Amino acid sequence: MPLTAQERLTAIVESSFDAIVGKDLDSVITDWNPAAERMFGYSAEEAIGQSILMIIPEGLRDQEIDIIGKIRRGEKVGTFDTTRQRKDGSLIFVSLTISPIKDDTGRVVGASKIARDITATKESERRIRTLLREVNHRVKNQFAVILSVIRETANRTENHQDFIERVRERITALSRTHDLLVSSDWEGAGIFELVQEHLKPFGHEERITLSGPIIMLAPSAVQYLGMAIHELGTNSSKYGALSGASGTIDIEWQLNGFGDGQELHFSWDEKSIPETDTAGPSRRGYGNVVLQRVTPLALDGKSGLEWTPGRMQWSLCAPAKGILLVSAAEVHLTEQDAGGVCGPATD
């Protein structure tokens, strides 16, 4: 048997996903649908007959006075976003649509209120604003780094073509770091992924060994360690293990110590076979500046750079606090594992 208009209207109200609340001109609740029960935590028996003020935070109760005043005067109340309070005291963001309720003579006798939960939307907006602020900060930082790269490269190159090529390579490397950070919403990146991404352009993956626990670096650490890895890879492809038909690179990282004294140790051990006069980064070159000054200073750590015929080694030791995002730091280390590995700072 078909539903009557009244039955259909009742079914719509009962099945609505949005809270639908009726109240009289004294702000006393007269109607309370199941969605209102779910949203605010009060049953219909608890709510009907009570003041609507029970779901309005104390600091926002002037809103109700304004709403009732407009309803009494027959004025329109536009949809607006606000905050309401659940039975357990927690707050919820809602979008409210308010309409007058009239009797058979057209006299306003109350108001209906439709409340839609927009808490998730507001949280998403908050996260987007936070992310945009972070991106703005990171972009400004990237500009500063790029300007430094251009300036220092210009001071350490002898001809225009060499300058253009070096700057292009270094900015491309920065863009690889940027891509990693964007893919994680600027939260950070893993050391394994960072090393892989920066060494990908040089090829010879079968001659490169990576070893270490799963460690997530904070964004600033990703950027500065990425710069160092790029310089090491570039040097190796031009003068070292990746420049000839043979040669290997062993890259290892680990956490030493525990608590606030925990340290990240990263090492690059490059060997040429047969042994040749493998070159390290030029003392005058920007790569040497990055490895011995820029990266260790940015990470508040210490570095070591050594090369002998057929071998070049670079190590970095830095406090884990502040540069790690999520890591193996939660692993419980024993006392004998807790010794530091940092040596004296490299000039």
N, C-alpha and C positions, 0 to 999 in steps of 0.2 A: 504494500500500500504506500503511495507516495507520501513523502513528508510534507507537513504544512510549512508555510513560510516561517512560522515561529519555531518549529522543530529544526528546520534547516539552520536558522540563525543560532539556536542553542548549540547545535552540533558543531558549527564553525567556531564558536567561542570556546567550547570544551576541548576541541582538538587543536586549537591554535598553538603554535610554537612560542608565540609572544605572550607575555603576561598581559591579561586584560582585567582591569580593576574598575569597579564603579564606586562612586562616592557621592554623598549629598553635599549641599552647600555649606554644611558645617564641617566638612572634611572627614566625615564618618564613613567607613568602608561599608558598601552595600552589596558588592559583588566581587568574587575572587575566583578566577578560573584555575584549573590544574597547573597551567604553566606558571601562574603566579606562585603557587605552592612550591614548585620546583625552584623557581628563581630566588625567592625570598626566604624559603624555609618554614613559613607559617602555613598551617592547614587553613582551609576555609573557615572551620569552626573557630579557630584562634583569631582570624583576621576580621571577619565580618562583625560589625558593631564597634570596632576599635577605630581610633583616629589614624588617618593615613600618615601622621607624623611619626608613627612607630618605625617606618622604613626610610625616613628622611634623616640624614645626619644632622646633628644639632646646629652646626654652622650654616646649614642650607635651608633651614625651615622658613626663612623669609620668602623662599620661592613659592611655597604653598599659599601664603597670604596673597602674593601677587597673582597666582593662578586663579584662586577663588574669586578675587576681585574682578578679574577680567571676565570670568564666566558669568558672574552676577550681572555685569554690565552688558553682556552679550557680545563682548569683543573676542576676536580670534586669538587663540594661543598657538603660536607657531611651534613646530617640532624643534626640540633642542636636546643637547647632550648634557647629562649631569651624572651625579653619583647618588646611589641609594645604599641602604644598609640592610644586610641580611639578619636573620634571627640570631645567628652566632656572633654578630658584631662585625663581621667582615664587610668590606665595601665592594660594590659592583658598579661598573660604568654602564649606563643605560641611555638609550635614545627614547625620548618620550614624545608621544603624540596625544594631545588632549582635545576632546570634543565635548560640547554641552549635551546634556540629556534633557529632553523636553517632554512635558506631559501632552495629553490630547489637545489641550488648549493652546499649545505652543509656548507655555511658560517654562523657563529654565528651572529644573529642580535638582540638578546635579551635574556631574561630569564623568565621562569615561576616559580612562587612561590606558594607552597601549605602551608597554615598556619592552624594548628589545635589548637583550644583553649584548653590549659592544665591548666587553672587557678584552676579548682576544684582539679585536681591531685596535683598541687603544694601546695594548701592549705591543702590537706589531708596529704601530706608528712610533711608539717610543723607541723601539729597537732600530727603526729606520733612521730616526733623528740621531740616535747615538752613533750608528754606523756612518752616517754622513759626516758627523763631526770628526769621527776617527779617520775617515777617508780624507777629509780636508786637511787634517793634521799630517797624515802620511804623505799626501801630495806635496804639501809645502816642504816636508822633510826631503822628499825625493828631489824637488827643485834645488834645494840646498846641496844635496849630494851631487847632482848633475853639474851644478856650477863649479863645485870643488873638483870634480873629475876633469872638466874642461880646463880649468885653471892649472891644475897640477900636471895634466898631460901636456899642455902647451909649454910649461916650464921644462919639460923633460924630453921633448922630441926635437929633432934637428931639422925636419923639413915638413912642408905643408901636407904632403900626401900621407906621410907617416902619422901626423897628427890626426887627420880626418879618419884614417883607418882605426887607430887606437880608440878614439872617442866613440866611433860607431860600435866597435866591439863591446866597449864597457857599458854604453847605454843599452845595448841589446841585452847584455847580461842583467842589468837592472830591471829590464822589462820582464825577463824570465822570473825573477824574484817577485815582481809585481803580480804576474799571472798566478803564481802559487798562492799568494796572499788573497787575491780576489776569489780564487776557488774555495777558500776556507772562510769567506766573509771577514777577512782581515784578522782572523783569530790566531794565525800562526802557521807553521809547517813543520813536517818531520825532517830530521837531518838526512835520513836516507833519500827522501824525495828531493831535498834541496841539492844534495851532491849529484844525484842522477841527472837532474834537470840542467845543472851548470856544466856537466861534463859531456852531455849528449852531443854538442856540436863537434867535439874532438874525435869521436868514434873510438875504436879499439876497446869496446866494453869488455871483451874477453880477457884483457890484460889489466883490468882494474878490479881490485877486490875491496868490498865494503864490509865492515864488521862493527857491530855495536848494537846496543839495545834500542828499543823503540823510544825515541825522545822527540817531543814536540817543543819547538822553539817559539818564543814570543816574536812578534813582527819585527822589532828592531834588530834582534839577534839574527833573524832570517836574512835581513838585508845585509848586515855587515859580514856575516860569515859567508854569505853568497858572493860578496865582492872578493873575499880572499880565495874562495874555491875557483872563481873565474880566473884570477891572476895566476894561480898555480896551474890550472889547466892550460892556459895560454902559453905559459913558460915551458910546460912539458911538451906541448905540440910543436913548439919552435926549436927548442934546444935540448929537451930531455927525453924521457922514456917513450913518449908518443911521437917523437920526431923521426924515429927510425923503424926498422923492421922488427926490433925486439925491445924489450924493456917492460917493467911492471910498476904498478902503483898500488900500494897497500894503504887504505884509509881506514882508520879505526877511531872509535869514540867510546867513552865510558864515563860513568859517574863514580867519583871517589868521595868518601866521607859520608856524613849524614847530617840532617838538620840544617841549621843555618851555615854550617861549615862545609856543606857539600859543594863539590867542584865538578865542572865539566871539563874533560880532557879530550882534545881532538888532535889527531896526528895524521900527517901525510908523509909517507915513506916511499920515495921514488928511486928505482934502480934501473940503470941502463945495462944491457947485456949485448956484446961484451963491454967491459968497463971502458968508458970513454971519459973525456973531460966534461962531464955533464955540468952545464951552467946553471947557476942559481939566478934568481932575479937580480938585475943590475942594481948596484947600490945607488945609482943615480935615478933609476927608473921608478915610475909611479907604483908598479907592482910591489917593489920592495917597501915603499911607504905604506901601502895597504897592509902588507903582511906583518910588518914590524911596529907600525904605529896606529894606523886608522882602526883596524879591526880589534886589536887587543885593548886599545883605549876606549873604544865604543862599548865594549863588553866588560870593562873594568877588570881586565885580565892581564896575562903575561904571555909572550910568545917567544919561541926559539926558532932560529933559522940557521941550518948548517948544510954545507955541501962539500963533498969530496969527490974525487974522480969516480964516476959511475953511480953516484948517489946524492940525493938531495932530501933533506928532512925539514918539515915545518911542524911545529906543535903549538897548540893554544891551550891555555888553562885559564878558566874563568869561573867566578862564583856562579853556582847554579841558580841561586836566588835572583830573581829579576829577569833571567834570560830564558828560563824554561816555562813552558805553558802546562803541558801534561807530559809526564815522563816516567821513567823507571825509578824516580825519586822515592816512590812509595815502597820499593823493595827494601826489606829490613836488612841492612848491612851489619856484618859482625865487626867487632872492635878491630880485628886485624885488617879488615878491608878499609878502615876509616882513615888511613894515612893520606896526606895530601901529596900531589905529584908535581905541583908547580915549582919550577926552578926560579932563578933570578930573572928579573925582567930584562928583555932584550932592548937595547937602545934603539 
